[in-house]
Amino acid sequence: MSLISYLPTTLFVLSLAGFGMVRINTVITYFQQEEYDSSRFLGAVMRVRLYDVLATLGLIALLIANALLDLGAYAWLIAAVLLGLIALRERGYTYKKKLVATERLRRIRWLARGFYILSLGALLLHHFAVFAILQAIPLWIMLANRLLRPMQEKINQGFIDQAVDKLATYRPVTIGITGSFGKTTTKHILAEILESAGPVFYSPGSINTVLGLTRNIREKLQRGHKYFIAEMGAYGIGSIKRLCDFSDPEYAIVTAIGDAHTERFGSIANIAIAKSELVEHVTARGGKAVIPHEILEHAPFKALKDQFPDLVKTVGFSNDADFKVSKAELEDSNWAIELQDRSVPDTPAIHYTLPLLGDHNILNSALSVALTYLISPGTANRIAAFSKDVEQVQHRLQKVDNPGQPLILDDAYNSNEVGFKNAVSVLKKLADQRGGKAILVTPGVAELGLEHDRVHDRLGQHASALCDVIIAINPARIESFVGAIDRDDVSFHTRPSFADARRLISEIASENDVVLYENDLPDILEETRLL
């Protein structure tokens, strides 16, 4: 048999190898998004459809054609071209959260590639092994991660130890912030207001894990920083405790307890337990915590308030709150807010202004001002000078105003019912001021678990009462939202993606209109592929 006779088979194997390199890159992108957690990644495999469909169906069709037409060597060549075309298509994929080529990812990717290349040897047993080879790619990634875990844990612990040592050496006053929603916005507000008392270091964006904070501390914390604000995210009970053990906060803010991420926790009761770990840690070491008065309805916070009445301070609109928001009026697009410390009689109220949109930011700012006052009472008369210059937080009800274009409200990072309703109310108010239409574009809210339909029904009713135009993205996932919209009063549209919605807006919107892009998280969490 001449060497030339092996050429079609060789080209097929080479094409299959190249296809695997591309597919590994695609799948590992989602593995990184799931923070290298194999159990969460398995859920993503089914949810996003990270198993092979196109190549498998194409090769099955080719096998049938070969049985009928006896294609011979041409079957291998056609298969090679098929895999090449699919890989070429896949290389053009774009992602909401792009792959970050960290050292850890590179190690996992190279080892997974090695396993994949070795798996091609199964073709020597039977050419039908190609179907197992195509489907096994997620398994090679998880296996590579598992084998590299001991080394990675050692590397991670080394970085964590460096960050802990740096905190111990520089000794900034550490403040932890957690909550079902509002963490990042409150962190930014607090950071700018607390500057009235001294230099502040805080993690950018939504970085809220041990490793994320570790990297920022190692790279950016300076000896001159007087305060360190650590945003703390939770994936279950115990997550906040681990963050507290790492950063040892002296002060705390809990922003809210709500149904965001119920799918992850199972119940709001579990969310309350998880978030209370921050207050529990801070009070155990004699520090102070500031919480919304309304979350005392949750048993863990009520118990902590009863146990530490002088350390756990509540903020809210109620006369029973320790810090009462006694005034909140919108004046020329700025909030004029008055906060009264009711725990100390005859204490002058703190007056300040806030240039951020949304009723929810009244409480977010009041929590920040109250904690600043507790940390440094002498700054009370300087808070107003800092609060008036608080900058808009990117993708959190951010105004984007371009001449000749409708006003854009970018609330892409919102993922809860309260924030959604507040954003729609702001949309209506601004549209009325400009004399234009209130246009809502949304795929709904993610990770609501059993509350999904009930929450979206309420959101649909609220939006229907205030909006002129509603564009539902991927409406099949929010049927209760769609069903709650009054089509007689609202111009209703559906589109499969934000890109399609933007094209529609370019056709129907005028410069006096206001467009709210409300939450793109479902696009990330519930994205699907056809691999």
C-alpha positions as CSV (number, residue, x, y, z in Angstrom):
1,M,0.0,0.0,0.0
2,S,1.5,3.4,-1.0
3,L,1.9,6.3,1.4
4,I,-0.5,8.3,-0.8
5,S,-3.3,6.0,0.1
6,Y,-3.0,7.1,3.8
7,L,-3.2,10.8,2.8
8,P,-7.1,11.1,3.2
9,T,-7.0,9.5,6.6
10,T,-4.0,11.6,7.7
11,L,-5.8,14.8,6.7
12,F,-8.9,13.7,8.6
13,V,-6.8,13.1,11.8
14,L,-5.0,16.4,11.4
15,S,-8.3,18.2,10.9
16,L,-9.8,16.4,13.9
17,A,-6.7,17.5,16.0
18,G,-7.1,21.1,14.9
19,F,-10.8,21.0,15.5
20,G,-10.1,19.8,19.1
21,M,-7.8,22.8,19.8
22,V,-10.5,25.2,18.8
23,R,-13.2,23.4,20.7
24,I,-11.1,23.2,23.8
25,N,-10.7,27.0,23.6
26,T,-14.4,27.4,23.3
27,V,-15.3,25.1,26.2
28,I,-12.6,26.3,28.5
29,T,-14.0,29.9,28.2
30,Y,-17.1,28.7,30.0
31,F,-15.0,26.7,32.5
32,Q,-13.3,29.9,33.5
33,Q,-16.6,31.7,33.8
34,E,-17.7,29.1,36.3
35,E,-14.5,29.9,38.2
36,Y,-12.9,26.5,37.5
37,D,-15.6,24.8,39.5
38,S,-16.3,21.4,37.9
39,S,-19.7,20.9,39.5
40,R,-20.9,24.4,38.3
41,F,-19.3,23.7,34.9
42,L,-21.3,20.5,34.5
43,G,-24.4,22.6,34.8
44,A,-23.1,25.0,32.2
45,V,-22.3,22.1,29.8
46,M,-26.1,21.2,29.8
47,R,-27.3,24.8,30.0
48,V,-25.1,26.3,27.4
49,R,-25.0,23.1,25.3
50,L,-21.2,22.6,25.4
51,Y,-21.5,19.1,23.9
52,D,-20.9,18.5,20.3
53,V,-23.8,18.6,17.9
54,L,-22.7,19.9,14.5
55,A,-19.7,17.6,13.9
56,T,-21.5,14.6,15.3
57,L,-24.6,15.0,13.1
58,G,-22.4,15.9,10.1
59,L,-20.3,12.8,10.5
60,I,-23.4,10.6,11.0
61,A,-24.8,12.0,7.7
62,L,-21.5,11.3,6.0
63,L,-21.5,7.7,7.3
64,I,-25.0,7.2,5.8
65,A,-23.9,8.8,2.5
66,N,-20.9,6.5,2.4
67,A,-23.0,3.4,3.0
68,L,-25.3,4.4,0.1
69,L,-22.8,5.8,-2.3
70,D,-19.5,4.1,-1.4
71,L,-17.5,7.3,-1.3
72,G,-14.3,5.6,-0.4
73,A,-11.3,7.9,0.3
74,Y,-13.5,10.9,-0.5
75,A,-15.4,10.3,2.8
76,W,-12.2,11.0,4.8
77,L,-11.6,14.2,2.8
78,I,-15.2,15.4,3.1
79,A,-15.0,14.7,6.9
80,A,-11.8,16.7,7.1
81,V,-13.3,19.7,5.3
82,L,-16.5,19.4,7.5
83,L,-14.4,19.6,10.7
84,G,-12.3,22.4,9.3
85,L,-15.4,24.5,8.4
86,I,-17.0,24.0,11.8
87,A,-13.7,25.0,13.6
88,L,-13.4,28.1,11.4
89,R,-17.0,29.1,12.3
90,E,-16.3,28.5,16.0
91,R,-13.1,30.6,16.0
92,G,-15.3,33.6,15.2
93,Y,-17.4,33.2,18.4
94,T,-17.6,36.3,20.6
95,Y,-18.3,36.1,24.4
96,K,-19.9,38.5,26.9
97,K,-17.1,37.5,29.3
98,K,-14.0,37.0,27.3
99,L,-11.4,34.4,28.0
100,V,-8.5,35.7,30.2
101,A,-5.3,33.8,29.5
102,T,-4.0,33.5,33.1
103,E,-1.2,31.1,34.0
104,R,-3.7,28.8,35.5
105,L,-5.8,28.7,32.4
106,R,-2.8,28.1,30.2
107,R,-1.7,25.1,32.3
108,I,-5.2,23.5,32.2
109,R,-5.5,24.2,28.5
110,W,-2.2,22.6,27.6
111,L,-2.9,19.5,29.7
112,A,-6.4,19.2,28.2
113,R,-4.9,19.4,24.7
114,G,-2.5,16.7,25.6
115,F,-5.3,14.4,26.8
116,Y,-7.2,15.2,23.6
117,I,-4.3,14.3,21.3
118,L,-3.8,11.1,23.2
119,S,-7.5,10.3,22.8
120,L,-7.1,10.3,19.0
121,G,-5.3,7.0,19.4
122,A,-8.8,5.5,19.9
123,L,-9.3,5.8,16.2
124,L,-6.9,2.9,15.8
125,L,-9.5,0.7,17.5
126,H,-12.4,1.8,15.4
127,H,-13.3,4.9,13.4
128,F,-16.6,5.2,15.3
129,A,-14.4,6.3,18.3
130,V,-14.5,9.7,16.7
131,F,-17.9,10.3,18.4
132,A,-16.6,9.6,21.8
133,I,-13.6,11.8,21.1
134,L,-15.8,14.8,20.1
135,Q,-18.0,14.5,23.3
136,A,-15.1,14.0,25.8
137,I,-13.6,17.4,25.5
138,P,-15.3,18.9,28.7
139,L,-14.1,15.8,30.6
140,W,-10.5,16.4,29.6
141,I,-10.7,20.0,30.8
142,M,-12.2,18.9,34.2
143,L,-9.6,16.1,34.5
144,A,-6.7,18.5,33.8
145,N,-8.1,20.9,36.4
146,R,-8.4,18.1,38.9
147,L,-4.8,16.9,38.4
148,L,-3.4,20.4,38.6
149,R,-5.5,21.3,41.7
150,P,-2.8,20.5,44.3
151,M,-0.3,22.6,42.5
152,Q,-2.8,25.4,42.0
153,E,-3.9,25.3,45.6
154,K,-0.3,25.7,46.7
155,I,0.2,28.6,44.3
156,N,-3.1,30.3,45.4
157,Q,-2.2,29.9,49.1
158,G,1.1,31.5,48.5
159,F,-0.6,34.5,46.9
160,I,-3.2,34.6,49.7
161,D,-0.5,34.5,52.3
162,Q,1.3,37.4,50.6
163,A,-1.9,39.5,50.6
164,V,-2.7,38.6,54.3
165,D,0.9,39.6,55.2
166,K,0.5,42.9,53.3
167,L,-2.7,43.7,55.2
168,A,-1.0,42.9,58.5
169,T,1.9,45.1,57.7
170,Y,0.1,48.1,56.3
171,R,-2.9,47.7,58.7
172,P,-5.6,49.7,56.9
173,V,-9.0,49.9,58.5
174,T,-10.9,47.1,56.7
175,I,-14.5,47.4,55.8
176,G,-16.6,44.5,54.4
177,I,-19.6,45.0,52.2
178,T,-22.1,42.3,51.2
179,G,-25.8,42.0,50.3
180,S,-28.1,40.5,47.7
181,F,-27.7,43.6,45.6
182,G,-26.2,47.1,45.7
183,K,-22.8,45.9,46.9
184,T,-20.7,47.5,44.1
185,T,-22.6,50.8,44.0
186,T,-22.5,51.1,47.8
187,K,-18.8,50.3,47.7
188,H,-18.1,53.1,45.2
189,I,-20.3,55.6,47.1
190,L,-18.5,54.7,50.4
191,A,-15.1,54.9,48.9
192,E,-15.7,58.5,47.6
193,I,-17.4,59.7,50.8
194,L,-14.8,58.0,53.1
195,E,-12.1,59.9,51.3
196,S,-13.2,62.8,53.6
197,A,-11.5,60.8,56.4
198,G,-8.4,59.5,54.5
199,P,-7.0,57.6,51.5
200,V,-9.2,54.7,50.5
201,F,-8.3,51.5,48.6
202,Y,-11.0,49.3,47.1
203,S,-11.3,46.6,44.4
204,P,-12.6,47.8,41.1
205,G,-15.8,46.6,39.4
206,S,-17.5,43.5,41.0
207,I,-14.3,41.8,42.3
208,N,-15.6,40.0,45.4
209,T,-13.8,36.7,45.9
210,V,-10.8,35.7,48.0
211,L,-8.5,35.3,44.9
212,G,-9.9,38.5,43.2
213,L,-9.2,40.5,46.4
214,T,-5.8,38.8,46.8
215,R,-4.6,39.9,43.4
216,N,-5.7,43.5,44.0
217,I,-4.1,43.7,47.4
218,R,-0.9,42.3,46.2
219,E,-0.7,44.6,43.2
220,K,-2.3,47.8,44.3
221,L,-2.6,48.3,48.1
222,Q,-0.2,51.0,49.2
223,R,1.2,51.9,52.6
224,G,-0.5,55.2,52.5
225,H,-4.0,53.7,52.2
226,K,-5.9,54.4,55.5
227,Y,-9.0,52.3,54.6
228,F,-9.6,49.1,52.6
229,I,-13.1,48.3,51.4
230,A,-13.6,44.6,50.5
231,E,-16.7,43.7,48.5
232,M,-17.8,40.2,49.5
233,G,-19.8,37.9,47.2
234,A,-21.4,34.6,48.3
235,Y,-22.0,31.3,46.5
236,G,-23.4,29.6,49.6
237,I,-23.3,29.6,53.3
238,G,-19.7,29.8,54.4
239,S,-18.5,32.0,51.5
240,I,-18.6,35.2,53.5
241,K,-17.0,33.6,56.5
242,R,-14.0,32.6,54.3
243,L,-13.7,36.2,53.1
244,C,-13.9,37.5,56.6
245,D,-11.2,35.0,57.8
246,F,-9.1,36.3,54.9
247,S,-9.5,40.1,55.3
248,D,-10.6,40.3,59.0
249,P,-12.9,43.4,58.6
250,E,-13.5,45.8,61.5
251,Y,-16.6,47.4,60.0
252,A,-19.4,46.1,57.8
253,I,-22.3,47.1,55.6
254,V,-25.0,44.8,54.5
255,T,-26.9,46.5,51.6
256,A,-30.0,44.3,51.3
257,I,-31.5,40.8,51.6
258,G,-33.6,39.8,48.6
259,D,-34.4,37.1,46.0
260,A,-31.4,37.7,43.8
261,H,-29.5,34.4,43.4
262,T,-32.2,32.4,45.1
263,E,-31.4,29.6,42.6
264,R,-27.9,29.5,44.0
265,F,-28.9,29.5,47.7
266,G,-32.2,27.7,47.7
267,S,-34.2,30.2,49.8
268,I,-34.1,33.8,51.1
269,A,-33.6,32.3,54.6
270,N,-30.3,30.8,53.5
271,I,-29.3,34.1,51.8
272,A,-29.9,35.9,55.2
273,I,-27.7,33.3,57.0
274,A,-24.9,33.6,54.5
275,K,-24.9,37.5,54.5
276,S,-25.1,37.6,58.3
277,E,-21.7,36.0,58.5
278,L,-20.1,39.4,57.9
279,V,-22.0,41.1,60.8
280,E,-21.3,38.1,63.0
281,H,-17.5,38.3,62.3
282,V,-17.3,42.1,62.8
283,T,-19.3,42.2,66.1
284,A,-17.4,39.3,67.5
285,R,-14.2,41.4,67.3
286,G,-16.0,44.5,68.7
287,G,-16.5,46.3,65.4
288,K,-19.6,48.0,64.1
289,A,-22.0,47.0,61.3
290,V,-24.5,49.1,59.4
291,I,-27.6,47.4,58.0
292,P,-31.0,48.5,56.5
293,H,-33.6,48.6,59.2
294,E,-35.9,46.4,57.1
295,I,-33.7,43.4,57.2
296,L,-34.3,42.9,60.9
297,E,-37.2,40.8,59.7
298,H,-34.7,38.1,59.0
299,A,-33.9,36.1,62.1
300,P,-30.0,36.1,61.9
301,F,-29.9,39.9,61.8
302,K,-32.6,40.4,64.5
303,A,-30.6,38.1,66.7
304,L,-27.3,40.0,66.1
305,K,-29.0,43.3,66.7
306,D,-30.5,42.1,70.0
307,Q,-27.1,40.7,71.1
308,F,-25.1,43.7,70.0
309,P,-27.4,46.8,70.1
310,D,-24.5,49.2,70.3
311,L,-22.5,47.6,67.5
312,V,-25.2,46.8,64.9
313,K,-26.8,50.1,63.6
314,T,-29.8,50.2,61.4
315,V,-30.5,52.7,58.6
316,G,-33.8,53.5,57.0
317,F,-36.9,55.6,56.7
318,S,-38.6,54.2,59.9
319,N,-38.7,56.1,63.2
320,D,-37.2,53.0,64.8
321,A,-34.0,53.1,62.7
322,D,-30.8,54.2,64.5
323,F,-30.0,56.4,61.5
324,K,-33.2,57.8,60.0
325,V,-33.4,59.2,56.4
326,S,-35.6,62.2,57.4
327,K,-35.4,63.8,54.0
328,A,-34.8,62.7,50.4
329,E,-35.8,65.1,47.7
330,L,-34.8,65.3,44.0
331,E,-33.4,68.7,43.2
332,D,-32.0,69.3,39.7
333,S,-31.1,65.6,39.1
334,N,-29.4,65.4,42.5
335,W,-30.7,63.9,45.7
336,A,-30.8,66.2,48.7
337,I,-30.7,63.9,51.7
338,E,-30.9,64.4,55.4
339,L,-29.7,61.7,57.8
340,Q,-30.4,61.8,61.5
341,D,-28.5,59.8,64.2
342,R,-31.4,59.0,66.5
343,S,-29.3,57.0,69.0
344,V,-27.7,60.3,70.2
345,P,-30.2,63.0,71.2
346,D,-29.7,66.5,69.8
347,T,-27.1,65.4,67.3
348,P,-27.2,67.7,64.2
349,A,-28.5,65.9,61.1
350,I,-26.0,65.2,58.3
351,H,-27.0,67.0,55.1
352,Y,-25.6,65.9,51.8
353,T,-26.3,65.7,48.1
354,L,-26.0,62.7,45.7
355,P,-25.8,62.9,41.9
356,L,-26.8,59.3,41.2
357,L,-30.1,58.2,39.7
358,G,-32.5,55.8,41.4
359,D,-34.5,55.7,44.6
360,H,-32.4,52.7,45.8
361,N,-29.3,54.9,45.9
362,I,-30.9,56.9,48.8
363,L,-30.4,53.9,51.1
364,N,-27.1,52.9,49.5
365,S,-25.7,56.3,50.2
366,A,-27.3,56.6,53.7
367,L,-25.6,53.3,54.6
368,S,-22.3,54.7,53.4
369,V,-22.7,58.0,55.2
370,A,-23.7,56.4,58.4
371,L,-20.7,54.1,58.4
372,T,-18.3,57.0,57.6
373,Y,-19.8,58.9,60.5
374,L,-19.3,55.9,62.8
375,I,-15.7,55.4,61.7
376,S,-14.8,59.1,61.8
377,P,-17.4,61.3,63.5
378,G,-15.3,64.4,62.9
379,T,-15.9,64.1,59.2
380,A,-19.6,64.7,59.4
381,N,-19.3,68.4,58.3
382,R,-17.1,67.3,55.3
383,I,-19.2,64.5,53.9
384,A,-21.4,66.9,51.8
385,A,-18.3,68.2,50.0
386,F,-17.4,64.7,48.9
387,S,-20.8,63.2,48.2
388,K,-21.8,65.8,45.6
389,D,-19.0,64.5,43.3
390,V,-19.7,60.8,43.5
391,E,-19.3,59.5,40.0
392,Q,-21.7,57.3,38.1
393,V,-20.9,53.6,38.4
394,Q,-20.5,52.0,35.1
395,H,-23.4,49.8,33.9
396,R,-25.4,50.7,37.0
397,L,-28.1,53.1,35.9
398,Q,-25.4,55.0,34.0
399,K,-26.5,57.9,31.9
400,V,-25.1,58.1,28.3
401,D,-26.2,61.3,26.6
402,N,-25.1,62.0,23.0
403,P,-26.3,65.0,21.0
404,G,-29.1,64.1,18.6
405,Q,-29.6,60.6,20.2
406,P,-32.1,59.3,22.7
407,L,-30.8,59.3,26.3
408,I,-29.5,55.9,27.2
409,L,-29.7,54.5,30.8
410,D,-27.2,51.6,31.0
411,D,-28.3,49.4,33.9
412,A,-26.8,46.2,32.4
413,Y,-25.4,44.9,35.7
414,N,-28.7,45.1,37.6
415,S,-30.0,41.7,38.6
416,N,-32.8,42.2,41.2
417,E,-36.4,43.1,41.4
418,V,-36.0,46.2,43.5
419,G,-33.4,47.7,41.3
420,F,-35.4,46.8,38.2
421,K,-38.5,48.6,39.4
422,N,-36.5,51.7,40.5
423,A,-34.7,51.9,37.2
424,V,-38.1,51.7,35.3
425,S,-39.4,54.5,37.6
426,V,-36.4,56.6,36.7
427,L,-36.9,55.9,33.0
428,K,-40.5,57.1,33.2
429,K,-39.5,60.3,35.1
430,L,-36.7,61.2,32.7
431,A,-38.9,60.5,29.6
432,D,-41.6,62.8,31.0
433,Q,-39.1,65.5,31.6
434,R,-37.8,65.3,28.0
435,G,-41.2,64.9,26.5
436,G,-40.3,61.6,24.8
437,K,-41.1,57.9,25.0
438,A,-40.0,55.6,27.8
439,I,-38.4,52.6,26.1
440,L,-37.4,49.5,28.1
441,V,-35.1,46.8,26.7
442,T,-34.7,43.7,29.0
443,P,-34.2,40.0,29.1
444,G,-35.6,39.9,32.7
445,V,-33.8,38.9,35.8
446,A,-31.6,35.7,36.3
447,E,-31.1,33.2,39.1
448,L,-34.6,33.6,40.7
449,G,-35.2,29.9,41.1
450,L,-38.8,29.1,42.1
451,E,-39.6,32.8,42.3
452,H,-38.9,33.3,38.5
453,D,-42.5,33.5,37.3
454,R,-43.9,35.4,40.2
455,V,-41.2,38.1,40.1
456,H,-41.4,38.5,36.4
457,D,-45.2,38.8,36.6
458,R,-44.7,41.7,39.0
459,L,-42.0,43.3,36.9
460,G,-44.2,43.0,33.8
461,Q,-47.1,44.8,35.5
462,H,-44.8,47.6,36.8
463,A,-43.1,48.1,33.4
464,S,-46.5,48.0,31.6
465,A,-47.8,50.8,33.8
466,L,-44.8,53.1,33.2
467,C,-43.3,52.4,29.8
468,D,-44.4,53.4,26.3
469,V,-42.3,50.8,24.5
470,I,-41.1,47.4,25.8
471,I,-38.7,45.2,24.0
472,A,-38.3,41.8,25.5
473,I,-35.1,39.9,24.8
474,N,-35.4,36.2,24.4
475,P,-39.1,36.3,25.5
476,A,-39.5,32.5,25.9
477,R,-37.6,32.7,29.2
478,I,-39.8,35.4,30.7
479,E,-43.3,34.3,29.7
480,S,-44.9,35.7,32.9
481,F,-43.3,39.1,32.2
482,V,-44.6,39.1,28.6
483,G,-48.1,37.9,29.8
484,A,-48.4,40.8,32.3
485,I,-47.9,43.5,29.6
486,D,-51.0,45.4,28.5
487,R,-50.7,45.5,24.7
488,D,-53.4,48.1,24.5
489,D,-51.3,50.7,26.3
490,V,-47.8,49.6,25.4
491,S,-46.0,49.1,22.1
492,F,-44.6,45.6,22.7
493,H,-41.8,44.0,20.7
494,T,-39.6,40.9,21.0
495,R,-36.1,40.4,19.8
496,P,-33.6,37.5,20.2
497,S,-30.7,39.6,21.2
498,F,-29.6,43.1,22.3
499,A,-28.1,43.7,18.9
500,D,-31.4,43.2,17.3
501,A,-33.1,45.4,19.8
502,R,-30.6,48.2,19.1
503,R,-31.4,48.0,15.4
504,L,-35.1,48.3,16.2
505,I,-34.4,51.3,18.5
506,S,-32.5,53.1,15.7
507,E,-35.7,52.9,13.7
508,I,-38.3,53.9,16.3
509,A,-36.6,56.2,18.8
510,S,-36.2,60.0,18.6
511,E,-33.7,62.2,20.4
512,N,-36.3,63.1,23.1
513,D,-36.8,59.4,24.1
514,V,-35.1,57.6,26.9
515,V,-33.9,54.0,26.5
516,L,-33.3,51.8,29.5
517,Y,-31.1,48.7,28.9
518,E,-32.1,46.7,32.0
519,N,-29.8,43.8,32.9
520,D,-27.8,41.7,30.5
521,L,-26.9,39.1,33.1
522,P,-29.3,36.4,31.6
523,D,-27.3,36.8,28.3
524,I,-24.2,35.7,30.2
525,L,-25.7,33.1,32.5
526,E,-28.2,31.6,30.1
527,E,-26.3,31.9,26.8
528,T,-26.6,28.9,24.6
529,R,-24.3,27.6,21.8
530,L,-24.7,25.1,19.0
531,L,-21.4,23.4,18.9
